[in-house]
Amino acid sequence: MAWSVGANDLANIMSTTMASKAITVKQAIIVAIIFEIAGAVLGGGDVAQTLQNGIINTHMASVQPDIFIYGMLAALLASALWMTFASYLGMPVSITNAIVGAIVGFGLLALGPQAIYWDKVGFIALSWVCSPTIAGILAYILFLSVQRLILTAVDPLAKARKYIPIYLFLIGFILSEITVVKAFEHVGIILSLRHNVLIAIASGIVILIIGQFMLKRIKPEGRPEHKEQFIYVEKMFAVLMLFTACAMVYAHGSNDVAISVGPIAAIISLVHVGHTNLNGLFTLSILFAGAAVVVIGFFTYGRKIIQTVGSGITALTPSRAYCATLAAAATVVVSTSIGIPVSATQTLVGAILGVGLARGIGALDLRVVRNIFTSWIITIPVAAGLTVLLFDIIKYIFS
């Protein structure tokens, strides 16, 4: 399951960075390994808990633990099969849609409609609409600001030197909120809002200093013509994209890795402890293992998804990719922090659409957009149907 998430979801997350050629393959490997694992371990606990016992009534499962285990295994296998098939076709589908649809399908079949927490399921389904919409709006606003402040200016290179430090600070601020603050929470240190803001500001300043040091290496020869200035402006945004990619991969690790390992964590806990509430250390070990396999899936089978999302929806440059990725990361992180398993795939696609719309509807390949939306819609019934079929097979074999 984690491997298929890497091949589809993480490839989708890295598509903007790699397709815009903002970072090298070597840099992408380093970013994926460090921040995917860090996001899962430091920020994935709340979402994993939601997947373990927030969708169906797991207390009913304790009466028939074998049925619950068969159902969760069927949900994992069904989701993994569908995700792998979608990766083969180059379709970026949502792991959130797949696993939630699979668990609901099993719950309806084995435990009945009364076992489903319909209010929670409805809340998650609402997030599938809201998260790409919010990310799209944020990306639209962010790219308009980049256009008006830098790209359409008479002297874009001078304006880039003036305003890019602000965008660097913004990356540091968001990165802090999703890394430093979360890390403190995991060791039992709960900070006040004032301290959170101060830490975020300090982190923003640190990223600003590091980024400025990297930007100083980009020195044009002589006085470039107006058109040539855009080459250097995009190189400057490529530096920002490196930091933004870290934020997005961290956000993906905190959300989608937890989704992929949530059902197996519930199975192991039920077998060993007798209920589906895992202790913190055990959850962290499962999250770490899941993140490692997600990264392997990305390296071995993610190429087609990178091509579809990175260049199929709209042409991406580092400046456009920066706006889309930062907007998506901010949206995913806010949702994850309150335990809502949103779709990182849908969120990033929504952000890319926002950037494309800011350039005009003609900048979008509507055929690709239509195919992506279709794959999202069919994921839930396909995953649920596969789960029902596999549940009956597993139950027949092991009962």
N, C-alpha and C positions, 0 to 999 in steps of 0.2 A: 504494500500500500504506500509506504513512504517513498519507495523507488518511483512509483508512478506519479506521485506528487512532485518529485524533483523533475521528472521528464516533462511534465505539463505545467504545473503551477510555478515552480521556481524558474523554469525556462521563460515563462510568460513575464515574470517579474524582472528578469535580467535582459529581456528583449530590447527595451528602450535604450539601455546602456550600451549593449553590444552592437545593435543595429545602427546607432548614431555614431559608432566608433569613438565614443568618448573615452573608453578605457581599453587596454589591451586584454588579450585572452588570459595572460598571466595574472594581471590585476583582477580580472573577473573571478578567477579561481581562488585567489586569496580572500577577496571580499565575500564570496559565497561560503567558504569554509568557516571563516571567523564569525561573521555576523549571523549566518543561519543558525549555527549552534548557540551563539550567545542569545539570540532572540528566543529560541525555544526554551533554554534553561532559565533565563531571567524573566521572561515575560509570558510563558505559555501555560502557566498553571491554571489560571482562571478559565480559559477556554477549554482546557482538557477536562476540568471538573464539569463544565456545562455538557460536554459530549458524553461523559460517564453517566451522569444521572439527572441531566436537566431536560431531556427530551421525552423519555419514557419513565414510568414509575418503576424504579429498580427494586423497590420493596416487594412488589409483586413477583419479581424475578427470584427473590430468595426462597420462595415457595417451590419453584421449579428451576433451580440453578442451571441444570443441564440445558433447558430450553433457551434460557437467556444466553448461555455460552454459544450454542448453535447459531442463534440469531445474530449475535455480534460478529461471529466468524463469517457468516453469510454476508453481512453488511460490508465487512472489510474486503472480502473476496470480490463481491459484486462491484464495489466502488473501484477497486484496483483494476479489474478487467475493463471496465468502461473507460477509466482514465488512460489506460495503456492503449486501448483501441483508438481513442480520440487523439492521443499523441502520434500514433501511426498516421492518422489522417491529417495531422497538423491543425487540429481544432483546439483552441484554448478553452477547456471546460472548467467548471468550478468544483473543486474538491468539497467545498462546503455544501453545495447543492447535492452532490452525489452522496456524501455520507449521511447528511440529515434525511434525505429522501429514502436512503437504504434503511436507516434505523426506524423511521416511521413505518415503512413497509413491513418490516419484521414485527414491530409492535402491534400493528393492526392485525396481522395474521395470527400471531402466537398469543397475544394477551388481550386483544380487543381494543376498541376505540377509547374505552374508559382508562386505559393505561397510558395514553398519550397526553402530555402536557400541552394542550392545544394553544394555550395563551403564549407559552414560550416559543412554540413552533411558529406561531403567527408573528411574534416579535422578530424572530430570526429571518422569516420570509420578508418582512417589511424592510429589514436591513439590506436585503439583496437589491431592493429598489432604491433605497435611500443612499447607500454607500457609493455606488457609481455616480448617482446624481450629484451628491455633495462634492465628490472628487472632481467631477466634470466642471462644476461651477468654480471650484477653487483653482483648477488648472486654467480655466478660461480667463479668470481675473488675473492670475499670476502672469500668463503669457501676454495679455493685453498690456500689463505694466512693463514687461520686458520690451514689447514692441514700441510703446510710446516713449519710454525713457531712453532706450538704447538703439534698437534696430532701425527706427525711422528717423533718427537724429541726423543732423547735418554732419556731425563728427562722431560716428558711433564708437570709435575706439576710445576717445576721450570720455564719452559718457559711460562706457563700460568700466573704465578705471574708477569713475566716480561712484557708480551705483552697485557694482558687483559686490563690494564689501558688505552692503546691506543684505544682499541675498545670501552671502556666506554666513553672516550672523544668524539669519533666519534658520539655516540648516543646523547650526550648532545649537540653537535654542530648542528645536524639535528633537534633535538627537539626544539632548540631555534629558528631556522629559520622558523619553522611551527607554533610556539606558541607565543613567545615573540614579534617577529617582526610583525606578523599578528595582535596581540592584539594592538600594537601601531598604526597600520594603521586604525583599527576600531575606535579609539578615535581621529583620525585626525592628528596623529603625523607621518610624513614621514621622515624616517631616511636615511642618506646617506649610500653608500656602506661601507665606512670605519666604521661607527657606527654599522651597521648590523654585520659586521665581528667581531668587538670588543665584542658586546653583545653575539654573538654565541660562541666566545672563552671563555668568562666568564661563560656562561652556561655550556659549556663542562667541565670546571674546577670544577664547582659546582657538576655536575653529577659524575665526577671522584671522588671527595671527598666522596660523599654519597655512591657511589658504593664500594669504598675501605673500608669504615667502615663496609658495609654489608659483604664484602668478608673476612674480618678478622675473622668472625664467623666460617668460613669453615677451620677447623684445623684437619688435619689427625693425627691419633694416631701413634706415632713412625715414622718409615721410611717405607712407603708402597711399595709393589712390583710394577714393571712396569705396569702390568695389572690393579692393584688396583688404580693406580694414575689417570686413566681415569675416575673413579667414582667421584673423587674430582674435576677434570677438568670440567666435565659436570655440577657439582653442581655450579661451578663458573660461567659457561655460563648461568645457570638458573637465576642467579642474573641479568646478562645482558639482558636476555630475558624478565624480568619483565619491564625494562625500554623500550625495543624495542616494546613490546606489547602496551605500552602507546602510542608510536609514531604511530604505525600502526592503532590503534583504532581511534586516533585523525585524521589521514589521511582519514580513512573511513568516519568519521563524517563530515569532511569538503567537501567530494565529494558525497557520496551516499545518505546521508540524504537530501542534497540539491536537488538531482535528484528526490527523492521520493516525495518531497513537492513542487517542481517547478510548475507542472501543476495546483495544487489546489491554489497556491499563485496567479497564473495568473487569475484563475477564480474569486477569491474573489476580486482581484484588479479591474478587468473589471466591476464587478457588482457595486462596491462602488465608483470607481474613474472614470471609463469610458475608461481606458487604462490599459496596462499590466505592467506598471512600478511602483513597490511598493516603498514606503518610507522605510528607513533602519530599523526603529523600528518595523514596521509591519512584515517585512521579518524575523527579528530576533525572533519574537514571534512564527511565523510558524515553523521556523527551530528548536526552542527549543521543541515545541510540537512533531514535527516529530522525533527528536532524542530520546525523552522519550519513544515513542511507539516502535521505532526500538529496544531499549534495552529489552523491554517486549517480543517482537517477538523472540529475541535471547534466552532468558531464557525459553520460553515456547515450542519452536518447532525447536531448532537448532541442536539437537543431531545427526541426520543422516548426516548432512553436515559436522559436525566435524569429524565423522568417515571416510567419503569418502576422504576428503582433508587431514586430519591430519595423516592418516595412510595408505590410499589407494594408493597414488601415489608413495611414497617412505617412507622408515622407517625414522622417525625423532627423533633426540636427541636434547637436548637444544642447542648444538653448531651449528647443521645444521639448526634448526628452527630460531636461531638468525640471521644467514646469509640471509636466505630467507626473513624473516620479515623486517629486516632493509633495504634490497635492494628494496623491494616492497614499503615500506613507503616513501623512498626517491623519488622513481619514481612517486608515486601518488601525493605527495605534490608539486613537481615541476610542474606537469601538472595542478593541481588544482589552483595553484597560478596565472596561466595565463588564467584561466577560461575554460579549456578544460575538459569536463566530461569524464574522463577515467574510465575504469572498474577496481575497486579494486580487484574483483574476478579474472579476467584474469591476472592482474598484479601479484598477490600473487601466483597463479598457475604457471605462467611463472618463478617466482623466485624459487619455489620449484623444478621445472624441472631443473633449472640451478644448484641447489645444487645436485640433483640426477645425472646429467650428469658429474659433477665434480667427482663423485664417480664411474662413469662408467655406460654405458647404461643398464647393467644388474641390476642396483639398482632401475630401474623404472619399475612399473607395466604398461606396454604399453596398456593393455586392459582398465584399468581405464582412462588412458590419452586419449585414443580414444573416450571413452564414454563422457568425459568432453568436448572435442573439438566438438563432434557431437551436444551436447546440446547447445553449443555456437552458432553454425551455424543455427540450427533450431529456435532459440529464436526470431530472427528478423522477419521472415515470419509468425511465429505463433502469435506473439504479434500484428503484423500489421493486420493479418486476423481476429483475435478476436476483435480488435478495430473496424474494418469495420462492423462486425456483430453487436456488442454492440451499435455502433453509430446509426445504422438503428433502433434498438429496442428502444433505449432512445428517438430518434427523433420521432418515431411513438407514444410513450407513452405521451410525453410532448408537442408535437407540437399542 
